[in-house]
Amino acid sequence: MTSGRVTVYFAALLARTEDGWEASDTELDDVETLSDLTDLAREASMDEDTVLVYIEQEDAWFGVIRVDGEEDPRIYVSDASAAARSSYGEILLTDELLGREPGAEDEIAALEELVDLDGTQDDDAHGRAAPVVADTDPDHDPDAVPAGPLGELGILTDLGLSEKELLTLRTDALGEIADALGAAEVLESVR
């Protein structure tokens, strides 16, 4: 009999208000996309102030999503390859963040469908063979996710945490981020 390991996540919202920071833990059960996560952050904001969403998978990786009003979310992930193996991490690893052409995975899947299982190509409506794109670099994996940090290193610079400090965070990253923001006390109330 084998026992499965349960993956433990912790997620918190830190919303800046005119009185300082407010913290709340949050459930990610209904979050399936980055848009869902962004909407969750915007709901926590009073006057389109800054909201930080923090997600951590045990000590494997953490991510910070910053939402400022209606601007696009800004993202930092401490270890992209570890996050890629996580359902919540995959939400953060957008095509843009990974440097992929948006929709590239859909195009690749469509091209793969043009080649039958027997290796022959389907012809288009005019009887011409459909194009097949060959990868000229045999070692290149377009789906590979880089190991290590990925995203916007300066995501917290204006809030008191430098790029260098962000890169050195490992365990209890949220505590150190909250310290830098002056929000450690309010964070402890939700932990």
C-alpha positions, 0 to 999 in steps of 0.5 A: 500500500502506497500513501500519496503525499498531499500538496499543501498550499497557502494563499493570502491577499494583502490589500493596501488601504489608506490606513495601511495593509489589510491581510486575508487568507484566501481559498483558491478552490474556484480559481482556474485562470489568471483572470480568476485570480486577478478578479479575486484581487480586485474584489479585495481592493477598496479604491483600486489600490495595490493588492498582492496575492501570495501563493506558496506550495510548501517550500517548493515555490512561491508566487506574487501577483500584483494588481494595481487597479485595472492594470494588467497583473504583474507576476513573479514566481520563485521557481518556474519549473517547480511551479509548472508541476503545480496546478496553481503554478500553471495559472501564473506561468502565462505565455507572456511570462514564459516568452511564448507567442500567445496561443502558440500551444493551440497552433502546435496542437492544430499542426499536430492534428494535421498529421495522422497517427500513421504519419501521413498528412491530411490534404487541404480543401484544394488537394495540397498537403498541409504545411508541417513545421519542423523544429530545426533544433532537436534539443529545443523543447518549446514547452520547457519551463526554465528553472529558477525565478521568472517574472518581474523582479522589480514587482515589490521594489517601490514597496520596500523589497529590492530585486536582490532581496526578492531573489534571496527569499526561500522559506517563509518568503511571505513573512519577509515580504510582509516585514518589508511592507510593514504588514507583518502584524496584520499578516500574523492575524490570518496565518 
